[in-house]
């Protein structure tokens, strides 16, 4: 959303909403990871994680362009967590 308004309260509301959704998505991935692995769906899990990383990275980058450094850090932390989860899957066929 590159046409984000310059209104600070609207920007804060936008990033707050995006972050809440990202946290929920990450928690869902974490909660479903073992089930997907047990069902032999490690490729699907990898795909979900890759989609999440792409989404959270875009939000982080947009936060940086809008000088929302706290949000950029928080999205960055989610990206790092997801990357670690993805790396742990490298041992799974």
C-alpha positions as a Markdown table, in Angstrom:
| # | Residue | x | y | z |
|---|---|---|---|---|
| 1 | Unk | 0.0 | 0.0 | 0.0 |
| 2 | Unk | 2.3 | 2.7 | -1.2 |
| 3 | Unk | -0.5 | 5.3 | -1.3 |
| 4 | Unk | -0.7 | 5.2 | 2.5 |
| 5 | Unk | -2.0 | 8.5 | 3.8 |
| 6 | Unk | 0.4 | 10.9 | 5.5 |
| 7 | Unk | -2.0 | 11.1 | 8.5 |
| 8 | Unk | 0.0 | 9.7 | 11.4 |
| 9 | Unk | -3.0 | 8.2 | 13.1 |
| 10 | Unk | -4.1 | 6.5 | 9.9 |
| 11 | Unk | -0.6 | 5.2 | 9.3 |
| 12 | Unk | -0.5 | 3.9 | 12.9 |
| 13 | Unk | -3.9 | 2.2 | 12.5 |
| 14 | Unk | -2.8 | 0.6 | 9.3 |
| 15 | Unk | 0.4 | -0.8 | 10.7 |
| 16 | Unk | -1.3 | -1.9 | 13.9 |
| 17 | Unk | -3.8 | -3.8 | 11.9 |
| 18 | Unk | -1.2 | -5.3 | 9.6 |
| 19 | Unk | 1.0 | -6.3 | 12.5 |
| 20 | Unk | -1.9 | -7.9 | 14.4 |
| 21 | Unk | -2.8 | -10.0 | 11.3 |
| 22 | Unk | 0.9 | -11.0 | 10.8 |
| 23 | Unk | 1.2 | -12.1 | 14.4 |
| 24 | Unk | -2.0 | -14.2 | 14.1 |
| 25 | Unk | -0.8 | -15.7 | 10.8 |
| 26 | Unk | 2.6 | -16.6 | 12.4 |
| 27 | Unk | 0.9 | -18.2 | 15.4 |
| 28 | Unk | -1.3 | -20.2 | 13.1 |
| 29 | Unk | 1.7 | -21.5 | 11.2 |
| 30 | Unk | 3.4 | -22.4 | 14.4 |
| 31 | Unk | 0.3 | -24.2 | 15.7 |
| 32 | Unk | -0.3 | -26.1 | 12.5 |
| 33 | Unk | 3.4 | -27.0 | 11.7 |
| 34 | Unk | 3.5 | -30.3 | 13.6 |
| 35 | Unk | 0.1 | -31.4 | 12.2 |
| 36 | Unk | 1.2 | -30.6 | 8.6 |
| 37 | Unk | 4.5 | -32.4 | 9.2 |
| 38 | Unk | 2.8 | -35.5 | 10.7 |
| 39 | Unk | 0.5 | -35.6 | 7.6 |
| 40 | Unk | 3.5 | -35.5 | 5.3 |
| 41 | Unk | 2.8 | -32.0 | 4.1 |
| 42 | Unk | 6.2 | -30.4 | 4.7 |
| 43 | Unk | 6.1 | -28.8 | 1.2 |
| 44 | Unk | 2.9 | -27.0 | 2.0 |
| 45 | Unk | 4.3 | -25.8 | 5.3 |
| 46 | Unk | 7.4 | -24.4 | 3.5 |
| 47 | Unk | 5.1 | -22.7 | 1.0 |
| 48 | Unk | 3.0 | -21.1 | 3.8 |
| 49 | Unk | 6.2 | -19.9 | 5.5 |
| 50 | Unk | 7.5 | -18.4 | 2.3 |
| 51 | Unk | 4.3 | -16.6 | 1.7 |
| 52 | Unk | 4.3 | -15.3 | 5.3 |
| 53 | Unk | 8.0 | -14.1 | 4.9 |
| 54 | Unk | 7.1 | -12.3 | 1.7 |
| 55 | Unk | 4.1 | -10.6 | 3.3 |
| 56 | Unk | 5.9 | -9.6 | 6.5 |
| 57 | Unk | 8.9 | -8.4 | 4.5 |
| 58 | Unk | 6.8 | -6.1 | 2.4 |
| 59 | Unk | 5.1 | -4.7 | 5.5 |
| 60 | Unk | 8.5 | -4.2 | 7.2 |
| 61 | Unk | 9.8 | -2.4 | 4.1 |
| 62 | Unk | 6.8 | -0.2 | 3.9 |
| 63 | Unk | 7.1 | 0.7 | 7.6 |
| 64 | Unk | 10.7 | 1.7 | 6.9 |
| 65 | Unk | 9.6 | 4.0 | 4.1 |
| 66 | Unk | 7.1 | 5.6 | 6.4 |
| 67 | Unk | 9.6 | 6.0 | 9.2 |
| 68 | Unk | 7.6 | 3.6 | 11.4 |
| 69 | Unk | 10.7 | 2.1 | 12.9 |
| 70 | Unk | 9.0 | 0.2 | 15.7 |
| 71 | Unk | 6.7 | -1.5 | 13.3 |
| 72 | Unk | 9.6 | -2.2 | 11.0 |
| 73 | Unk | 11.5 | -3.9 | 13.9 |
| 74 | Unk | 8.5 | -5.9 | 14.9 |
| 75 | Unk | 7.8 | -7.2 | 11.4 |
| 76 | Unk | 11.5 | -7.9 | 11.1 |
| 77 | Unk | 11.4 | -10.0 | 14.2 |
| 78 | Unk | 8.5 | -12.0 | 12.7 |
| 79 | Unk | 10.5 | -12.5 | 9.5 |
| 80 | Unk | 13.4 | -13.8 | 11.5 |
| 81 | Unk | 11.3 | -16.2 | 13.5 |
| 82 | Unk | 9.7 | -17.6 | 10.3 |
| 83 | Unk | 13.1 | -17.9 | 8.7 |
| 84 | Unk | 14.3 | -20.0 | 11.7 |
| 85 | Unk | 11.2 | -22.2 | 11.4 |
| 86 | Unk | 11.9 | -22.6 | 7.7 |
| 87 | Unk | 15.5 | -23.5 | 8.4 |
| 88 | Unk | 14.4 | -26.2 | 10.9 |
| 89 | Unk | 12.4 | -27.8 | 8.1 |
| 90 | Unk | 15.5 | -28.3 | 6.0 |
| 91 | Unk | 16.1 | -31.5 | 7.9 |
| 92 | Unk | 12.5 | -32.8 | 7.1 |
| 93 | Unk | 12.0 | -34.6 | 3.8 |
